[in-house]
Amino acid sequence: MRTSAFRLTFLAVLAVLGAAAPARAALSVVTTTEDLAAIVREVGGDKVTVTALAKGYQDPHFVEPKPSFILAVSRANLLVVVGRELEVGWLPTLITSSRNARIQPGAPGYLDASLNVRILEIPTGQITRAMGDVHPQGNPHYWLDPANGRRIAEAVRDRLAQLAPADRATFESRYQDFDRRLAAAEKRWDAAMAPYKGTKIVTYHRSWPNFMDRFGLAVMGYVEPKPGIPPSPSHTVELIGDMKAQGVKLIVVEPYFDKKTPQAIAAQVGGLVLELMPSVGGDRSITDYIELFDYDIDLLTASLRKATGR
């Protein structure tokens, strides 16, 4: 009788403890850009809280660190970075100042998203300042290829599972759902862009090699004479001549660059200036990674129809 009473009491205590046990805290994830944050949210769901440092309307090369950044990084379980020296001007000091051992380079809480993606424009030979702001490890705007977005999501899934193994099945399920929706969207984008395969365009900065390569457009020149160098009169005159000779009518510009020179060039060649968004959040309507491509491809196809007559 005493044994039975003890057993009932023991089970009651277990039930109370179970009911009172706090829910497992979500992983705190900090990303350097909104694009990485969007992908982490896709995979992590309610198992993560995500803070993006650079906003989608900012040039991620040049971000002014704020005290709130240090606080966020100091509390993070995971820091996800673009890498390839995109954030070299502002992130290293932030990481050091955070004094968070979990997210230092090489620690499990540090994820360089560039390590398993397709990188373009990796320079060969000696790099000098005369070449402009060339990234020695290749072009860091790789997230603008949805295939790379999928690879980033894979890396995020694996790292979240490493940090929170009890939620591995959730991360896998959410990755599979993202992969399925991304694959369906790619078919839609490929169909929309098919009539314009091989069309030549000009871009302001070298932000778009992955995007243009993925969707079959050819970048024949840049408004910047060299990466990070403002347009000069001599380069502008040369670019106008090249665009006229090759019948190029469309100039793609990022939202944070001055449009005065692109508009002057477009007026000379009878062309168009199109502002595309390189990041989630660049426009308020772009709230996730798939919407980023929906937004850009809708605008791009509309402008290509005007520029090419197709």
N, C-alpha and C positions, 0 to 999 in steps of 0.2 A: 504493500500500500504506500509506504514511504517512498519507495523507488518510483512508483507511478506518479506520485505527486511531484517529486523532484524533476521527473522527465517533462511533465506538463509545464512546470515553472521555467525550466531551461528553454523549452520551445517558445514560451511566451516572451522570454527575454530576447531570444534571437529575432523574433518577429518585430519587437519594439526597436531593437538595434537596426534591423534591416530597414524599417520604415523611417528611422531617424537618420540613416546614413546619407551624407550629402552627395549630390550628383557629382560625377567626375567633371572637373573643371575643363572647359574648352581650351585647346592650345592657343596661345597668343602668337599670332604670326604677323610679322612686319615685312612688307615688300617695298622695294624702291620705286615701283611704278604701279599705276592703276591696272595695267594689263596683267601683270603678275598677280595682283590682288584678285582680279576677276577670275583667273584660272584657279587660284587657291580656293576661292569661295565655291567654285563649281565642284571641286573634289572634296573639300572639307565640310561643306554644309554647316550644320549647327555644332559640329565638333571643333570648330575653330572660330576665333575672332580675328579679323584681318584689318590692319592699318596700312594704307599706302602713303608713302612719304611725298613723292612728287605727284602733283595733280595732272590730270590728262591734258589740260590746256597749257602745261609748262613744257619748256625744252628740258628734257631730262639730263642733258649735259651740264646744265647750269641751274642748280637748285640751291637756294639759300637755306642752310640748316637753321632750325628753330629749336628753342629749349624743349618744346613738346616732342621733337624728334628723339632727343636723347632719352627722355622719359619712356617713350614707347619702345625704343630699342633696348633700354636697360631691363625692361620687363618681358621681353620676347622669349618664347621658347624656340622660335624659328625665324631666321632672316633670309628672305629670298631676294637675290640680286640679279640684275640683267648681266653684269659682268662685261668682259671684253673692254674694260676700262671706260665704259659709258659713264659710270658714276665716280671716276677717279678724282674729280675735282672737289667732291664734297662728302663722299661716304666714308673713306678710311678714318678720318678724324672723328666722325660720328661713332663709328664702331669702337674706337679706342676710348672715347669719352664715356661710353655707356658702362664700361667696366663689367660687362656681362660675359662671363666666360663661356656661356652656352652658345653664343652666336659669333664667336671669333672665327676667322677663316680656318678651316680644317676641323672645326668642332662639328658634332652631329647637327647642331642647330644653325649651321650656315649652309645654304644651298645656292650655288652658282648655276642659274638656269641655262647658261649657255653651253654647258659641258656635253650635252647629248643631242644638240640640235645641229642643223645644217647652217654653216657659217659661210658667207660669201665675202669676196674682196679681201682675202688674207694677203697682205703685201709680201713681196719677196724683195730681197736685197736691203740695202741700208735705207733707213728712214731718217729724214732730216726735217727741221722746222720749216724749211723752204717748201715742203710738200703740203703745208697746211696741217690741220688737225686730223692727221691720219691715225687710225686705230691700229696699232701693231698686231693685234690679235684678230683682226678682221672686223667686218661691219657689224656693229652691235644692234642694229634694228631688225634682228632676225624674227621677232615675234609676229611680224607682218606677213608671215607665211603660215597658213593654218596647219600645215603639216608640222611645223615647229611648235605651234600652240599645243598640238596633241602630244608632242614629245615632252614639252614642259609639264603638261598635266601628268604624264607618266612618272616623271621625276618627282613631282610634288606628291603624288599618290604613294610612291615608295618611301619617301622621307617622312611623311605623316605617319605611315604605318610603323616605321622604325621608332618614332617618338611616342606613338600611342598605339601599341600593338593590339590592345583590346578593341580598337575601332577599325581594324584592318578591313573587315568585311564591308563596313560602311564606305570607306574610301574607295574600295574596289568597285562597289556597286555604283557609286556616284561618278567615278571615272568612266565606267562603261556607258552610262547614260549620256555623259558629255560627248564621248567618242561617237555615239550613235547620232546625236543631234548635229555634231560638227560634220560628220560624213554626209548627212542629208543636205546640210547647208552648202557644202562644197559642190555638190551636183547642181544646185541652183545657181551658184556663182559662176561655175564653169559654163553653163548654158548661156548666161547673160553676157559673158565676156567673149564667147566664141567668135562672134562676127568681127571682133577687133584684134584678133591674134596677129602679131607682127607690126601693129601700128606704132609709129615712133612718137615719143613725147619728150618733153624737157621737164626736169624737176629742179627745185631750188637747191636743196641739200641732198646728200646721199642717204636719205632716209628710207628709200623705197626699193632697193635692189631685190629683196626677197619677195615683196608684193608683186612687182612688175614681172619678175621672172616666173613666179607661180601662175600669173594670169596672162602670160604670153605677150606683154608689151615690151618695147625696146626703148630704153632711155638713151637718147642720142646726145644729150648734153645737160649741163647744169648752169643755173644762174650764178652760183658761186664759181669763181675761177678755180678755186681749190677748196677742199673741205674746211668750213669755218672761216673762210676769208670773204669779206663782203664783195659784191660785184664791182668791177672796175669798168671805166668807160671803154677801154680797149677790148676787154673780154665781152662786154655787152654788144659792141658793134660786130665782133667776130661771130657771136652766137646768133645774132639776127641774120647775118649772111648765111650761116649754115642752115638755119631753120627755113629760110626762103628757098635755098637750093634743094632741100630735101622735102619741102612741103609739109613741115611740122607745124601744127596749129594749136597744140595744147601744152600749157605750162602748169604743173602741179606744185602747189606751195603749202607748206605746213602753217598752222595758224599763228605761230609766234614769230614769223618773219615778215619784214616790211614788204608790202606788195607794190610799192611805187615802181621799182625797176621791172618786175615781171609784167606789170600792166603796160609800161612803156614798150617793152619788147613785143607784147601781144598786139599792141596797136600798130606796130611796124610790120608785123607779118600777117595781120588780119586774123589773129587767133584768139584764144580764150585763156583766162587764168582761172584755175579751179583750186579751191582750198579743200584738201582732204585732211581727215583726222588720223594722225598716227597712233592715237592712244584712246583707250576706253576713258570716257569722261571728258573728252575734248569738246563734245557737244552734250548738252544735258540729256538728249534722247538716247545716248549711247551708254547703256548701263551694264553691259556684259560683253564678253569677248566675241561672241557670234554677232551681236548687234553692231560691233565695230565694222566688220566686213560688210554687213548688210547696208550700213550707212554709206561707206565709201564706194561700194560697187554701184549702188543706186545713182549716186552723184556722178561717178566716173562714166558709166554707160550713157547717161543723159548728155554729158559734155562731149563724149566721143561721137554720139549721133550728130551733134551740131558741127563738130570739127571735121568729120569725115563724110557726112551725108549718108551714112549707112544705118 
